[in-house]
Amino acid sequence: MVYRLPALSTFRTFEAVVRHLSFTGAAQELNVTPAAVSQQMKKLESYLGVALFLRTPNSLQLTDDGLAMYPKIRDGLDSFAAGVETTQHHKRWSLNVTAPPAFASRWLISRLTRFSVAHPDVLIRITSDIGNIDDPDNVLEQSKALIDPRSETSEVAIRFGTGLYPAYQVEKLITPDFVVACSPHLCTSDLPLQQPQDLSRHILIHDESTLVVERMPNWQTWLTLAGVNGIDVERGLRFSNAILTLEAALDGQGVAFVQKQLIEADIAAGRLLIPFATSLPSHYSYFLVVSKTATTQAVVLAFQQWLKEEIGQRPQ
């Protein structure tokens, strides 16, 4: 069927005028001038060959023809809106993000609300995967399955490693610093932490997930840089991942050697503190890794820009 009708905007204007019973009120809602609204209604009346409004100096009323037409126009506009909403729902963007467990839980999750507010139509799914930490003995094999793009979704990875991922677009996000951190009450206990040598009287907490990487900073390299001798770095508590290491530190079980960027929220909230200024840069960095087939997708570009802004690297 061929529909020969005035422009849709004409009916939107008519519906707004009826709700407000005012050209001025409709004009304010539609961000146009009252004169433009009046002219549009005159054209509609001319097209229909009937008067839709009774105009007086102080009021605006619908005629019988206007009253008869309004419900159908309102229902039609509602149907248009419902159709558009249905289509938008089916075309809503999806974004799958995989990240190392500690980075996901200690850095990414607390910031995601800001991304969701800025991009409410993006359905984002976070997967915490230890596979996004490079195994120095098997980097090439791991990178083959780094990202598995799906037909109706976009997928990106945040990777902790060397940045050598063939066939992917790679962008460095953060090179973390390793620091000593502990619960504040340890610094005010009977065994205060006033200088690095005082660590000899405290339990050292080790994150063994970093020990598999050659030359990754560890307790021994930190103590050497701090000029401390005579502390047995083999003693203390050992955990297989950074999340358990941080939980032990938060619980006051000892002093941990951790990535500073993963404890920013805990520092700000007073749950942890860094008693000494000495720090060591990581030999691994966090990278955003994207399949080259997804590099131009709007949702991927939006996530990439948002990450930069969160890290403080404003886009050029």
C-alpha atoms as a printed R data frame, in Angstrom:
    type eleno elety resid chain resno       x       y      z
1   ATOM     1    CA   MET     A     1   0.000   0.000  0.000
2   ATOM     2    CA   VAL     A     2   1.255   3.463 -0.902
3   ATOM     3    CA   TYR     A     3   0.727   6.047  1.851
4   ATOM     4    CA   ARG     A     4   0.461   9.645  0.710
5   ATOM     5    CA   LEU     A     5   0.609  11.472  4.001
6   ATOM     6    CA   PRO     A     6   2.179  14.605  5.420
7   ATOM     7    CA   ALA     A     7   5.593  14.235  7.024
8   ATOM     8    CA   LEU     A     8   5.764  12.300 10.300
9   ATOM     9    CA   SER     A     9   7.000  15.460 12.036
10  ATOM    10    CA   THR     A    10   3.623  17.073 11.266
11  ATOM    11    CA   PHE     A    11   1.793  14.437 13.274
12  ATOM    12    CA   ARG     A    12   4.330  14.693 16.111
13  ATOM    13    CA   THR     A    13   3.634  18.412 16.242
14  ATOM    14    CA   PHE     A    14  -0.145  17.852 16.174
15  ATOM    15    CA   GLU     A    15   0.085  15.355 19.047
16  ATOM    16    CA   ALA     A    16   2.185  17.776 21.113
17  ATOM    17    CA   VAL     A    17  -0.200  20.683 20.484
18  ATOM    18    CA   VAL     A    18  -3.173  18.583 21.613
19  ATOM    19    CA   ARG     A    19  -1.418  17.512 24.828
20  ATOM    20    CA   HIS     A    20  -0.462  21.079 25.673
21  ATOM    21    CA   LEU     A    21  -3.454  22.785 24.048
22  ATOM    22    CA   SER     A    22  -0.887  25.449 23.293
23  ATOM    23    CA   PHE     A    23   1.307  26.256 20.315
24  ATOM    24    CA   THR     A    24   3.845  27.733 22.728
25  ATOM    25    CA   GLY     A    25   3.969  24.611 24.929
26  ATOM    26    CA   ALA     A    26   4.366  22.348 21.912
27  ATOM    27    CA   ALA     A    27   7.087  24.611 20.509
28  ATOM    28    CA   GLN     A    28   9.079  24.433 23.751
29  ATOM    29    CA   GLU     A    29   8.858  20.621 23.795
30  ATOM    30    CA   LEU     A    30   9.893  20.296 20.142
31  ATOM    31    CA   ASN     A    31  12.540  23.028 20.348
32  ATOM    32    CA   VAL     A    32  11.022  25.150 17.569
33  ATOM    33    CA   THR     A    33   9.232  28.516 17.490
34  ATOM    34    CA   PRO     A    34   5.488  28.911 18.186
35  ATOM    35    CA   ALA     A    35   5.159  30.476 14.717
36  ATOM    36    CA   ALA     A    36   6.613  27.326 13.150
37  ATOM    37    CA   VAL     A    37   4.129  25.166 15.064
38  ATOM    38    CA   SER     A    38   1.213  27.377 14.017
39  ATOM    39    CA   GLN     A    39   2.297  27.304 10.375
40  ATOM    40    CA   GLN     A    40   2.657  23.515 10.447
41  ATOM    41    CA   MET     A    41  -0.864  23.086 11.856
42  ATOM    42    CA   LYS     A    42  -2.304  25.421  9.200
43  ATOM    43    CA   LYS     A    43  -0.684  23.286  6.503
44  ATOM    44    CA   LEU     A    44  -2.120  20.127  8.066
45  ATOM    45    CA   GLU     A    45  -5.595  21.668  8.196
46  ATOM    46    CA   SER     A    46  -5.245  22.748  4.565
47  ATOM    47    CA   TYR     A    47  -4.212  19.225  3.562
48  ATOM    48    CA   LEU     A    48  -7.193  17.712  5.399
49  ATOM    49    CA   GLY     A    49  -9.662  20.371  4.333
50  ATOM    50    CA   VAL     A    50 -11.017  20.773  7.874
51  ATOM    51    CA   ALA     A    51 -10.268  22.876 10.961
52  ATOM    52    CA   LEU     A    52  -8.610  20.957 13.766
53  ATOM    53    CA   PHE     A    53  -8.495  23.778 16.321
54  ATOM    54    CA   LEU     A    54 -10.741  26.571 17.539
55  ATOM    55    CA   ARG     A    55  -8.414  29.509 18.060
56  ATOM    56    CA   THR     A    56  -9.252  32.377 20.417
57  ATOM    57    CA   PRO     A    57  -6.959  35.081 21.837
58  ATOM    58    CA   ASN     A    58  -6.754  33.270 25.181
59  ATOM    59    CA   SER     A    59  -7.287  29.579 24.422
60  ATOM    60    CA   LEU     A    60  -6.950  26.760 21.962
61  ATOM    61    CA   GLN     A    61  -9.581  24.020 21.676
62  ATOM    62    CA   LEU     A    62  -9.956  20.963 19.491
63  ATOM    63    CA   THR     A    63 -12.780  20.796 16.963
64  ATOM    64    CA   ASP     A    64 -14.830  17.626 16.575
65  ATOM    65    CA   ASP     A    65 -12.589  16.630 13.662
66  ATOM    66    CA   GLY     A    66  -9.500  17.203 15.805
67  ATOM    67    CA   LEU     A    67 -10.978  15.156 18.642
68  ATOM    68    CA   ALA     A    68 -11.763  12.308 16.245
69  ATOM    69    CA   MET     A    69  -8.295  12.280 14.710
70  ATOM    70    CA   TYR     A    70  -6.171  12.617 17.849
71  ATOM    71    CA   PRO     A    71  -6.530   9.066 19.325
72  ATOM    72    CA   LYS     A    72  -5.550   7.450 16.016
73  ATOM    73    CA   ILE     A    73  -2.543   9.742 15.592
74  ATOM    74    CA   ARG     A    74  -1.423   9.061 19.165
75  ATOM    75    CA   ASP     A    75  -1.778   5.297 18.654
76  ATOM    76    CA   GLY     A    76   0.128   5.524 15.391
77  ATOM    77    CA   LEU     A    77   3.024   7.384 16.977
78  ATOM    78    CA   ASP     A    78   3.088   4.837 19.801
79  ATOM    79    CA   SER     A    79   3.309   2.069 17.192
80  ATOM    80    CA   PHE     A    80   6.179   3.846 15.436
81  ATOM    81    CA   ALA     A    81   8.028   4.192 18.751
82  ATOM    82    CA   ALA     A    82   7.418   0.544 19.654
83  ATOM    83    CA   GLY     A    83   8.713  -0.602 16.278
84  ATOM    84    CA   VAL     A    84  11.873   1.463 16.596
85  ATOM    85    CA   GLU     A    85  12.442   0.248 20.163
86  ATOM    86    CA   THR     A    86  12.054  -3.370 19.098
87  ATOM    87    CA   THR     A    87  14.605  -2.953 16.335
88  ATOM    88    CA   GLN     A    88  17.031  -1.158 18.614
89  ATOM    89    CA   HIS     A    89  16.733  -3.985 21.133
90  ATOM    90    CA   HIS     A    90  17.691  -6.595 18.543
91  ATOM    91    CA   LYS     A    91  20.608  -4.494 17.329
92  ATOM    92    CA   ARG     A    92  21.869  -3.656 20.800
93  ATOM    93    CA   TRP     A    93  25.643  -3.926 20.994
94  ATOM    94    CA   SER     A    94  27.243  -6.717 22.970
95  ATOM    95    CA   LEU     A    95  30.796  -6.566 24.295
96  ATOM    96    CA   ASN     A    96  32.677  -9.475 25.838
97  ATOM    97    CA   VAL     A    97  35.782  -8.543 27.821
98  ATOM    98    CA   THR     A    98  38.216 -11.101 29.181
99  ATOM    99    CA   ALA     A    99  40.784  -9.997 31.758
100 ATOM   100    CA   PRO     A   100  43.140 -11.416 34.381
101 ATOM   101    CA   PRO     A   101  41.237 -12.219 37.599
102 ATOM   102    CA   ALA     A   102  43.010  -9.688 39.831
103 ATOM   103    CA   PHE     A   103  42.746  -6.879 37.285
104 ATOM   104    CA   ALA     A   104  39.060  -7.621 36.712
105 ATOM   105    CA   SER     A   105  38.147  -7.757 40.404
106 ATOM   106    CA   ARG     A   106  40.457  -5.063 41.801
107 ATOM   107    CA   TRP     A   107  40.525  -2.464 39.001
108 ATOM   108    CA   LEU     A   108  37.944  -2.993 36.266
109 ATOM   109    CA   ILE     A   109  34.730  -3.862 38.123
110 ATOM   110    CA   SER     A   110  34.703  -0.791 40.362
111 ATOM   111    CA   ARG     A   111  34.846   1.446 37.284
112 ATOM   112    CA   LEU     A   112  32.338  -0.329 35.028
113 ATOM   113    CA   THR     A   113  29.348   1.674 36.230
114 ATOM   114    CA   ARG     A   114  30.761   4.748 34.519
115 ATOM   115    CA   PHE     A   115  30.996   2.864 31.221
116 ATOM   116    CA   SER     A   116  27.443   1.553 31.568
117 ATOM   117    CA   VAL     A   117  26.086   5.034 32.309
118 ATOM   118    CA   ALA     A   118  27.882   6.484 29.288
119 ATOM   119    CA   HIS     A   119  26.836   3.574 27.030
120 ATOM   120    CA   PRO     A   120  23.503   2.229 28.328
121 ATOM   121    CA   ASP     A   121  22.788   0.272 25.131
122 ATOM   122    CA   VAL     A   122  25.925  -1.872 25.432
123 ATOM   123    CA   LEU     A   123  25.450  -5.304 26.960
124 ATOM   124    CA   ILE     A   124  28.838  -5.921 28.560
125 ATOM   125    CA   ARG     A   125  30.047  -9.266 29.877
126 ATOM   126    CA   ILE     A   126  33.247  -9.646 31.885
127 ATOM   127    CA   THR     A   127  35.107 -12.943 32.012
128 ATOM   128    CA   SER     A   128  37.899 -13.437 34.536
129 ATOM   129    CA   ASP     A   129  40.454 -15.715 32.927
130 ATOM   130    CA   ILE     A   130  43.921 -16.707 34.151
131 ATOM   131    CA   GLY     A   131  44.689 -17.405 30.495
132 ATOM   132    CA   ASN     A   132  45.070 -13.650 30.001
133 ATOM   133    CA   ILE     A   133  48.353 -13.717 31.889
134 ATOM   134    CA   ASP     A   134  51.267 -14.674 29.661
135 ATOM   135    CA   ASP     A   135  52.945 -17.968 30.299
136 ATOM   136    CA   PRO     A   136  56.578 -17.196 29.380
137 ATOM   137    CA   ASP     A   137  57.079 -20.788 28.257
138 ATOM   138    CA   ASN     A   138  54.046 -20.894 25.979
139 ATOM   139    CA   VAL     A   139  53.184 -17.371 24.802
140 ATOM   140    CA   LEU     A   140  52.660 -18.207 21.124
141 ATOM   141    CA   GLU     A   141  50.382 -21.141 21.858
142 ATOM   142    CA   GLN     A   142  48.310 -19.058 24.263
143 ATOM   143    CA   SER     A   143  47.916 -16.191 21.810
144 ATOM   144    CA   LYS     A   144  46.284 -18.430 19.229
145 ATOM   145    CA   ALA     A   145  43.159 -18.663 21.377
146 ATOM   146    CA   LEU     A   146  43.401 -15.190 22.859
147 ATOM   147    CA   ILE     A   147  40.147 -13.905 21.366
148 ATOM   148    CA   ASP     A   148  37.335 -15.828 19.761
149 ATOM   149    CA   PRO     A   149  35.087 -13.272 17.998
150 ATOM   150    CA   ARG     A   150  31.427 -14.287 17.770
151 ATOM   151    CA   SER     A   151  29.034 -13.477 14.965
152 ATOM   152    CA   GLU     A   152  26.829 -11.093 16.954
153 ATOM   153    CA   THR     A   153  29.209  -9.870 19.630
154 ATOM   154    CA   SER     A   154  32.471  -8.016 19.939
155 ATOM   155    CA   GLU     A   155  35.217  -9.463 22.037
156 ATOM   156    CA   VAL     A   156  38.351  -7.871 23.428
157 ATOM   157    CA   ALA     A   157  40.954  -8.974 25.932
158 ATOM   158    CA   ILE     A   158  42.917  -7.173 28.603
159 ATOM   159    CA   ARG     A   159  46.172  -9.066 28.744
160 ATOM   160    CA   PHE     A   160  48.989  -9.005 31.299
161 ATOM   161    CA   GLY     A   161  52.168  -9.844 29.458
162 ATOM   162    CA   THR     A   162  54.727  -8.828 26.865
163 ATOM   163    CA   GLY     A   163  52.452  -7.301 24.253
164 ATOM   164    CA   LEU     A   164  53.675  -9.695 21.562
165 ATOM   165    CA   TYR     A   165  50.396 -11.030 20.158
166 ATOM   166    CA   PRO     A   166  50.640 -11.625 16.398
167 ATOM   167    CA   ALA     A   167  47.603 -10.879 14.259
168 ATOM   168    CA   TYR     A   168  45.945  -8.659 16.876
169 ATOM   169    CA   GLN     A   169  45.770  -4.917 17.433
170 ATOM   170    CA   VAL     A   170  47.611  -4.279 20.690
171 ATOM   171    CA   GLU     A   171  47.657  -1.139 22.820
172 ATOM   172    CA   LYS     A   172  49.508  -0.734 26.114
173 ATOM   173    CA   LEU     A   173  47.290   0.389 28.986
174 ATOM   174    CA   ILE     A   174  49.299   0.250 32.227
175 ATOM   175    CA   THR     A   175  52.738  -0.832 33.336
176 ATOM   176    CA   PRO     A   176  52.130  -1.465 37.036
177 ATOM   177    CA   ASP     A   177  54.501  -0.723 39.894
178 ATOM   178    CA   PHE     A   178  55.135  -3.277 42.627
179 ATOM   179    CA   VAL     A   179  55.022  -1.907 46.176
180 ATOM   180    CA   VAL     A   180  54.879  -3.095 49.749
181 ATOM   181    CA   ALA     A   181  51.384  -2.809 51.245
182 ATOM   182    CA   CYS     A   182  49.689  -3.741 54.498
183 ATOM   183    CA   SER     A   183  46.713  -3.118 56.729
184 ATOM   184    CA   PRO     A   184  47.021   0.240 58.572
185 ATOM   185    CA   HIS     A   185  46.828  -1.422 61.983
186 ATOM   186    CA   LEU     A   186  50.182  -3.143 61.385
187 ATOM   187    CA   CYS     A   187  51.883   0.253 61.351
188 ATOM   188    CA   THR     A   188  50.452   1.135 64.754
189 ATOM   189    CA   SER     A   189  50.893  -2.289 66.368
190 ATOM   190    CA   ASP     A   190  53.520  -3.337 68.900
191 ATOM   191    CA   LEU     A   191  55.774  -3.994 65.901
192 ATOM   192    CA   PRO     A   192  55.416  -0.770 63.893
193 ATOM   193    CA   LEU     A   193  56.661  -0.409 60.310
194 ATOM   194    CA   GLN     A   194  58.771   2.725 60.450
195 ATOM   195    CA   GLN     A   195  61.642   1.688 58.192
196 ATOM   196    CA   PRO     A   196  62.197  -1.192 55.719
197 ATOM   197    CA   GLN     A   197  64.370  -3.126 58.200
198 ATOM   198    CA   ASP     A   198  61.286  -3.475 60.420
199 ATOM   199    CA   LEU     A   199  59.959  -5.997 57.886
200 ATOM   200    CA   SER     A   200  62.149  -8.592 59.621
201 ATOM   201    CA   ARG     A   201  59.546  -8.677 62.418
202 ATOM   202    CA   HIS     A   202  56.569  -9.183 60.136
203 ATOM   203    CA   ILE     A   203  55.144 -11.992 58.017
204 ATOM   204    CA   LEU     A   204  55.877 -11.557 54.326
205 ATOM   205    CA   ILE     A   205  53.053 -12.370 51.907
206 ATOM   206    CA   HIS     A   206  54.075 -13.703 48.490
207 ATOM   207    CA   ASP     A   207  52.090 -13.707 45.257
208 ATOM   208    CA   GLU     A   208  53.518 -16.743 43.495
209 ATOM   209    CA   SER     A   209  51.727 -15.991 40.226
210 ATOM   210    CA   THR     A   210  54.464 -13.425 39.489
211 ATOM   211    CA   LEU     A   211  57.337 -15.767 40.271
212 ATOM   212    CA   VAL     A   212  56.950 -17.757 37.048
213 ATOM   213    CA   VAL     A   213  58.134 -14.758 35.042
214 ATOM   214    CA   GLU     A   214  61.863 -14.342 34.825
215 ATOM   215    CA   ARG     A   215  63.069 -11.050 36.306
216 ATOM   216    CA   MET     A   216  59.605 -10.088 37.596
217 ATOM   217    CA   PRO     A   217  60.018  -7.951 40.746
218 ATOM   218    CA   ASN     A   218  59.826  -9.906 43.975
219 ATOM   219    CA   TRP     A   219  60.526  -9.469 47.674
220 ATOM   220    CA   GLN     A   220  64.261 -10.015 47.223
221 ATOM   221    CA   THR     A   221  64.653  -7.391 44.498
222 ATOM   222    CA   TRP     A   222  62.600  -4.893 46.516
223 ATOM   223    CA   LEU     A   223  64.621  -5.434 49.712
224 ATOM   224    CA   THR     A   224  67.867  -5.068 47.765
225 ATOM   225    CA   LEU     A   225  66.689  -1.773 46.267
226 ATOM   226    CA   ALA     A   226  65.586  -0.590 49.722
227 ATOM   227    CA   GLY     A   227  69.039  -1.414 51.098
228 ATOM   228    CA   VAL     A   228  67.810  -4.098 53.505
229 ATOM   229    CA   ASN     A   229  69.895  -7.150 54.347
230 ATOM   230    CA   GLY     A   230  69.451 -10.150 56.580
231 ATOM   231    CA   ILE     A   231  65.748 -10.862 55.957
232 ATOM   232    CA   ASP     A   232  64.831 -14.404 54.989
233 ATOM   233    CA   VAL     A   233  62.626 -13.919 51.920
234 ATOM   234    CA   GLU     A   234  61.693 -17.594 51.834
235 ATOM   235    CA   ARG     A   235  59.551 -17.311 54.934
236 ATOM   236    CA   GLY     A   236  55.962 -16.124 55.096
237 ATOM   237    CA   LEU     A   237  52.643 -16.899 53.412
238 ATOM   238    CA   ARG     A   238  52.446 -17.912 49.762
239 ATOM   239    CA   PHE     A   239  49.431 -17.663 47.493
240 ATOM   240    CA   SER     A   240  48.880 -18.809 43.927
241 ATOM   241    CA   ASN     A   241  47.253 -15.587 42.740
242 ATOM   242    CA   ALA     A   242  47.081 -11.874 43.439
243 ATOM   243    CA   ILE     A   243  43.487 -11.924 44.706
244 ATOM   244    CA   LEU     A   244  44.361 -14.253 47.615
245 ATOM   245    CA   THR     A   245  47.500 -12.217 48.299
246 ATOM   246    CA   LEU     A   246  45.481  -9.008 48.588
247 ATOM   247    CA   GLU     A   247  42.818 -10.630 50.763
248 ATOM   248    CA   ALA     A   248  45.501 -11.778 53.195
249 ATOM   249    CA   ALA     A   249  46.947  -8.259 53.341
250 ATOM   250    CA   LEU     A   250  43.501  -6.735 53.886
251 ATOM   251    CA   ASP     A   251  42.923  -9.205 56.702
252 ATOM   252    CA   GLY     A   252  46.122  -8.069 58.418
253 ATOM   253    CA   GLN     A   253  47.882 -11.406 57.971
254 ATOM   254    CA   GLY     A   254  51.154  -9.758 57.019
255 ATOM   255    CA   VAL     A   255  52.853  -7.414 54.552
256 ATOM   256    CA   ALA     A   256  52.306  -8.062 50.847
257 ATOM   257    CA   PHE     A   257  54.313  -7.296 47.736
258 ATOM   258    CA   VAL     A   258  51.658  -6.255 45.222
259 ATOM   259    CA   GLN     A   259  50.807  -4.160 42.162
260 ATOM   260    CA   LYS     A   260  50.077  -0.611 43.249
261 ATOM   261    CA   GLN     A   261  47.416  -0.076 40.571
262 ATOM   262    CA   LEU     A   262  45.357  -2.969 41.964
263 ATOM   263    CA   ILE     A   263  45.053  -1.439 45.430
264 ATOM   264    CA   GLU     A   264  44.169   2.162 44.559
265 ATOM   265    CA   ALA     A   265  40.605   1.801 45.862
266 ATOM   266    CA   ASP     A   266  41.826   0.151 49.069
267 ATOM   267    CA   ILE     A   267  44.359   2.929 49.627
268 ATOM   268    CA   ALA     A   268  41.700   5.607 49.067
269 ATOM   269    CA   ALA     A   269  39.325   3.866 51.482
270 ATOM   270    CA   GLY     A   270  41.995   3.430 54.155
271 ATOM   271    CA   ARG     A   271  41.900  -0.368 54.036
272 ATOM   272    CA   LEU     A   272  45.543  -0.613 52.967
273 ATOM   273    CA   LEU     A   273  48.539   1.673 53.033
274 ATOM   274    CA   ILE     A   274  51.966   1.756 51.420
275 ATOM   275    CA   PRO     A   275  54.442   2.241 54.282
276 ATOM   276    CA   PHE     A   276  57.529   2.834 52.104
277 ATOM   277    CA   ALA     A   277  58.021   4.837 48.916
278 ATOM   278    CA   THR     A   278  60.287   2.290 47.202
279 ATOM   279    CA   SER     A   279  58.657   0.696 44.157
280 ATOM   280    CA   LEU     A   280  59.684  -1.480 41.225
281 ATOM   281    CA   PRO     A   281  58.217  -1.428 37.697
282 ATOM   282    CA   SER     A   282  56.714  -4.630 36.365
283 ATOM   283    CA   HIS     A   283  58.309  -6.488 33.473
284 ATOM   284    CA   TYR     A   284  54.806  -7.202 32.200
285 ATOM   285    CA   SER     A   285  52.203  -4.591 31.233
286 ATOM   286    CA   TYR     A   286  48.449  -4.622 30.763
287 ATOM   287    CA   PHE     A   287  47.462  -4.470 27.108
288 ATOM   288    CA   LEU     A   288  44.165  -4.069 25.304
289 ATOM   289    CA   VAL     A   289  44.119  -6.781 22.647
290 ATOM   290    CA   VAL     A   290  41.547  -6.650 19.843
291 ATOM   291    CA   SER     A   291  40.907  -8.883 16.867
292 ATOM   292    CA   LYS     A   292  41.663  -6.901 13.722
293 ATOM   293    CA   THR     A   293  38.166  -7.695 12.467
294 ATOM   294    CA   ALA     A   294  36.724  -5.781 15.445
295 ATOM   295    CA   THR     A   295  38.978  -2.720 15.505
296 ATOM   296    CA   THR     A   296  36.470  -0.494 13.704
297 ATOM   297    CA   GLN     A   297  33.373  -1.571 15.633
298 ATOM   298    CA   ALA     A   298  31.789   1.348 17.460
299 ATOM   299    CA   VAL     A   299  31.414  -0.536 20.724
300 ATOM   300    CA   VAL     A   300  35.083  -1.567 20.717
301 ATOM   301    CA   LEU     A   301  36.211   1.978 19.981
302 ATOM   302    CA   ALA     A   302  33.984   3.287 22.787
303 ATOM   303    CA   PHE     A   303  35.427   0.797 25.268
304 ATOM   304    CA   GLN     A   304  38.962   1.610 24.144
305 ATOM   305    CA   GLN     A   305  38.400   5.346 24.633
306 ATOM   306    CA   TRP     A   306  36.764   4.785 28.010
307 ATOM   307    CA   LEU     A   307  39.739   2.722 29.217
308 ATOM   308    CA   LYS     A   308  42.134   5.481 28.199
309 ATOM   309    CA   GLU     A   309  40.101   8.056 30.070
310 ATOM   310    CA   GLU     A   310  39.956   5.902 33.193
311 ATOM   311    CA   ILE     A   311  43.695   5.388 33.116
312 ATOM   312    CA   GLY     A   312  44.257   9.092 32.510
313 ATOM   313    CA   GLN     A   313  45.495   8.755 28.935
314 ATOM   314    CA   ARG     A   314  43.189  11.116 27.134
315 ATOM   315    CA   PRO     A   315  42.752  10.223 23.449
316 ATOM   316    CA   GLN     A   316  44.879  12.255 21.075
